[in-house]
Amino acid sequence: MTSQRFKSKIASSGSRAYIAIPFTPNDVWGAKERHYITGTVNGCKVRGRLESNATGYFLAVGPVWRRDNKLEVGDQVEVDISPEGPQGERLSPDIAAALDSDPNAKAFFESLPTFYRKNYVRWIESAKRPETRANRISEMMKLLKAGKREK
């Protein structure tokens, strides 16, 4: 997945501060129910979930994060973000093929928070025998089809 770099201002709406995202994550990173990101804002680490409204996508930045990083509403910032966690093109071929075989299970997997995606991948990757790995991939697919976040 490609990292996205851009300049923006920290804006506010009511008591919330946010950074507008000048692109559509579904177009750049693939359609997902939720986009979890990691990266930097003016060199300060940030991670979270992109939110959307009628005008587009944005990253909410809370008051404590802004205070700790000495940023305020109205500041011009440089943003560098990318999707967080295991992404489709970084998965091993057998896991990617299994997910590609069922678009609904794949969409559910990609909508999961990073923690759950990593746990599924770790569980499969920890198998020592090929038969165990294949069984775990099959079980993961059953769980994803059933809407289960974890085993």
Contacts in CASP RR format, 6 or more apart in sequence:
PFRMAT RR
TARGET T0000
AUTHOR 0000-0000-0000
METHOD contacts of the structure
MODEL  1
MTSQRFKSKIASSGSRAYIAIPFTPNDVWGAKERHYITGTVNGCKVRGRL
ESNATGYFLAVGPVWRRDNKLEVGDQVEVDISPEGPQGERLSPDIAAALD
SDPNAKAFFESLPTFYRKNYVRWIESAKRPETRANRISEMMKLLKAGKRE
K
1 29 0 8 1.000
1 82 0 8 1.000
1 83 0 8 1.000
1 87 0 8 1.000
1 89 0 8 1.000
1 90 0 8 1.000
2 28 0 8 1.000
2 29 0 8 1.000
2 82 0 8 1.000
3 39 0 8 1.000
3 80 0 8 1.000
3 81 0 8 1.000
3 82 0 8 1.000
4 23 0 8 1.000
4 28 0 8 1.000
4 79 0 8 1.000
4 80 0 8 1.000
4 81 0 8 1.000
4 82 0 8 1.000
5 78 0 8 1.000
5 79 0 8 1.000
5 80 0 8 1.000
6 22 0 8 1.000
6 23 0 8 1.000
6 78 0 8 1.000
6 79 0 8 1.000
7 76 0 8 1.000
7 77 0 8 1.000
7 78 0 8 1.000
7 79 0 8 1.000
8 19 0 8 1.000
8 20 0 8 1.000
8 21 0 8 1.000
8 22 0 8 1.000
8 76 0 8 1.000
8 77 0 8 1.000
8 79 0 8 1.000
9 19 0 8 1.000
9 20 0 8 1.000
9 74 0 8 1.000
9 75 0 8 1.000
9 76 0 8 1.000
9 77 0 8 1.000
10 17 0 8 1.000
10 18 0 8 1.000
10 19 0 8 1.000
10 61 0 8 1.000
10 66 0 8 1.000
10 71 0 8 1.000
10 72 0 8 1.000
10 73 0 8 1.000
10 74 0 8 1.000
10 75 0 8 1.000
10 77 0 8 1.000
11 17 0 8 1.000
11 18 0 8 1.000
11 19 0 8 1.000
11 20 0 8 1.000
11 73 0 8 1.000
11 74 0 8 1.000
12 18 0 8 1.000
12 73 0 8 1.000
12 74 0 8 1.000
16 60 0 8 1.000
16 62 0 8 1.000
17 60 0 8 1.000
17 61 0 8 1.000
17 62 0 8 1.000
17 63 0 8 1.000
17 66 0 8 1.000
17 73 0 8 1.000
18 51 0 8 1.000
18 58 0 8 1.000
18 59 0 8 1.000
18 60 0 8 1.000
18 61 0 8 1.000
19 41 0 8 1.000
19 58 0 8 1.000
19 59 0 8 1.000
19 61 0 8 1.000
19 77 0 8 1.000
19 79 0 8 1.000
20 55 0 8 1.000
20 56 0 8 1.000
20 57 0 8 1.000
20 58 0 8 1.000
21 50 0 8 1.000
21 56 0 8 1.000
21 57 0 8 1.000
21 58 0 8 1.000
21 59 0 8 1.000
23 57 0 8 1.000
24 56 0 8 1.000
24 57 0 8 1.000
25 32 0 8 1.000
25 35 0 8 1.000
25 50 0 8 1.000
25 57 0 8 1.000
26 32 0 8 1.000
26 35 0 8 1.000
29 35 0 8 1.000
29 83 0 8 1.000
29 87 0 8 1.000
31 107 0 8 1.000
32 107 0 8 1.000
32 110 0 8 1.000
32 111 0 8 1.000
33 107 0 8 1.000
33 110 0 8 1.000
33 111 0 8 1.000
34 49 0 8 1.000
34 50 0 8 1.000
34 111 0 8 1.000
34 113 0 8 1.000
35 49 0 8 1.000
35 50 0 8 1.000
35 57 0 8 1.000
35 83 0 8 1.000
36 47 0 8 1.000
36 48 0 8 1.000
36 49 0 8 1.000
36 50 0 8 1.000
36 83 0 8 1.000
36 84 0 8 1.000
36 85 0 8 1.000
36 113 0 8 1.000
36 114 0 8 1.000
37 46 0 8 1.000
37 47 0 8 1.000
37 48 0 8 1.000
37 49 0 8 1.000
37 50 0 8 1.000
37 59 0 8 1.000
37 81 0 8 1.000
37 82 0 8 1.000
37 83 0 8 1.000
37 84 0 8 1.000
38 45 0 8 1.000
38 46 0 8 1.000
38 47 0 8 1.000
38 48 0 8 1.000
38 81 0 8 1.000
38 82 0 8 1.000
38 83 0 8 1.000
38 84 0 8 1.000
38 85 0 8 1.000
39 45 0 8 1.000
39 46 0 8 1.000
39 47 0 8 1.000
39 80 0 8 1.000
39 81 0 8 1.000
39 82 0 8 1.000
40 46 0 8 1.000
40 79 0 8 1.000
40 80 0 8 1.000
40 81 0 8 1.000
41 61 0 8 1.000
41 69 0 8 1.000
41 71 0 8 1.000
41 77 0 8 1.000
41 78 0 8 1.000
41 79 0 8 1.000
42 69 0 8 1.000
42 71 0 8 1.000
42 75 0 8 1.000
42 77 0 8 1.000
42 78 0 8 1.000
43 78 0 8 1.000
43 80 0 8 1.000
44 69 0 8 1.000
44 71 0 8 1.000
46 59 0 8 1.000
46 61 0 8 1.000
46 65 0 8 1.000
46 81 0 8 1.000
47 84 0 8 1.000
48 59 0 8 1.000
48 84 0 8 1.000
50 57 0 8 1.000
50 58 0 8 1.000
50 59 0 8 1.000
51 57 0 8 1.000
51 58 0 8 1.000
51 59 0 8 1.000
51 60 0 8 1.000
52 58 0 8 1.000
59 79 0 8 1.000
59 81 0 8 1.000
61 71 0 8 1.000
66 72 0 8 1.000
66 73 0 8 1.000
71 77 0 8 1.000
84 114 0 8 1.000
85 114 0 8 1.000
85 117 0 8 1.000
85 118 0 8 1.000
86 114 0 8 1.000
86 117 0 8 1.000
86 118 0 8 1.000
86 121 0 8 1.000
88 96 0 8 1.000
88 99 0 8 1.000
88 110 0 8 1.000
89 96 0 8 1.000
91 99 0 8 1.000
91 121 0 8 1.000
92 125 0 8 1.000
94 133 0 8 1.000
94 134 0 8 1.000
94 137 0 8 1.000
95 121 0 8 1.000
95 124 0 8 1.000
95 137 0 8 1.000
95 140 0 8 1.000
98 137 0 8 1.000
98 138 0 8 1.000
98 140 0 8 1.000
98 141 0 8 1.000
99 105 0 8 1.000
99 106 0 8 1.000
99 109 0 8 1.000
99 141 0 8 1.000
100 106 0 8 1.000
101 141 0 8 1.000
102 141 0 8 1.000
102 144 0 8 1.000
102 145 0 8 1.000
104 145 0 8 1.000
105 141 0 8 1.000
105 144 0 8 1.000
105 145 0 8 1.000
106 144 0 8 1.000
108 144 0 8 1.000
108 145 0 8 1.000
108 147 0 8 1.000
109 117 0 8 1.000
109 120 0 8 1.000
109 144 0 8 1.000
110 117 0 8 1.000
112 149 0 8 1.000
116 149 0 8 1.000
116 150 0 8 1.000
119 150 0 8 1.000
119 151 0 8 1.000
120 140 0 8 1.000
120 150 0 8 1.000
120 151 0 8 1.000
123 136 0 8 1.000
123 140 0 8 1.000
123 151 0 8 1.000
124 133 0 8 1.000
124 136 0 8 1.000
124 137 0 8 1.000
124 140 0 8 1.000
127 133 0 8 1.000
127 136 0 8 1.000
139 151 0 8 1.000
140 151 0 8 1.000
143 150 0 8 1.000
143 151 0 8 1.000
END
